[in-house]
């Protein structure tokens, strides 16, 4: 389960913000990095994504379950497909761990 945020909002086309309900974002980011997928849970000037999302009106739990994904002009469809599989696998595993620490 995942939801793309800000779909109807004007934003940079190569950055997507996705919430993974029930998954602690820093844990997911760690597992993704171990699998070779690099994501962000921060904004410009070292702001944490959680604080930015809270300022946009999202609740704390949603903000703590959100990651940014970025693409480059050189990103291929095959890389996107492979990454989706890795993200799904890691999110499922992290959801189990996150249940122990998230309300």
C-alpha positions in Angstrom: 0.0 0.0 0.0 1.3 3.4 -1.0 0.0 6.8 -2.1 1.5 9.4 -4.3 1.1 12.8 -2.6 0.5 16.2 -4.4 -0.6 14.7 -7.7 -2.9 17.6 -8.5 -0.3 20.2 -7.3 2.2 22.1 -9.5 5.5 20.5 -8.6 8.8 19.5 -10.1 8.1 16.7 -12.6 11.1 14.5 -11.7 10.4 14.3 -7.9 7.6 12.2 -6.4 6.6 12.2 -2.8 5.1 8.8 -1.7 3.5 7.9 1.6 3.8 4.3 2.8 1.1 4.0 5.6 2.4 2.1 8.6 6.0 2.2 7.5 8.6 4.3 9.3 10.3 6.2 6.4 13.8 6.2 7.8 13.7 2.4 8.2 12.5 2.0 4.7 15.1 4.4 3.4 17.8 2.3 5.1 16.6 -0.9 3.6 16.2 0.7 0.1 19.8 2.0 0.3 21.0 -1.5 1.2 19.2 -2.7 -1.9 20.8 0.0 -4.1 17.8 2.4 -4.2 18.6 5.9 -2.9 15.7 8.1 -1.7 15.3 11.3 0.3 13.5 12.0 3.5 14.7 15.6 3.6 14.3 18.9 1.9 16.6 21.8 1.0 19.0 23.1 3.6 18.8 19.9 5.7 15.1 20.2 6.5 13.5 16.9 7.3 10.7 15.9 4.9 8.5 15.3 8.0 8.7 19.0 9.0 7.9 20.2 5.4 4.9 17.9 5.2 3.6 19.0 8.6 3.8 22.6 7.3 1.7 21.4 4.3 -1.0 20.2 6.7 -0.3 16.5 6.9 -0.5 14.7 10.2 2.6 13.5 12.0 2.1 9.8 11.3 1.7 10.4 7.6 4.7 12.7 7.5 6.8 10.0 9.2 5.8 7.5 6.6 6.8 9.5 3.5 9.8 9.5 1.1 10.9 11.5 -1.9 11.9 9.7 -5.1 13.8 11.5 -7.9 14.4 10.6 -11.5 17.0 11.9 -13.9 16.9 12.2 -17.7 19.0 9.1 -17.8 16.6 6.9 -15.7 15.3 4.0 -17.9 12.0 2.3 -17.7 13.8 -0.9 -16.8 15.4 0.9 -13.8 11.9 2.2 -12.7 10.4 -1.3 -13.0 13.2 -2.9 -11.0 13.0 -0.1 -8.4 9.2 -0.6 -8.0 9.8 -4.3 -7.2 12.5 -3.4 -4.6 10.3 -0.8 -3.0 7.4 -3.1 -2.7 9.5 -5.8 -1.2 11.3 -3.5 1.3 8.0 -1.7 2.3 6.3 -5.0 3.1 9.2 -6.1 5.3 9.5 -2.7 7.0 5.7 -2.6 7.7 6.2 -5.6 10.0 9.0 -3.9 11.9 7.3 -0.5 11.9 4.2 -1.9 13.6 6.3 -2.4 16.7 7.3 1.2 17.0 4.5 3.2 15.3 1.1 3.8 16.9 
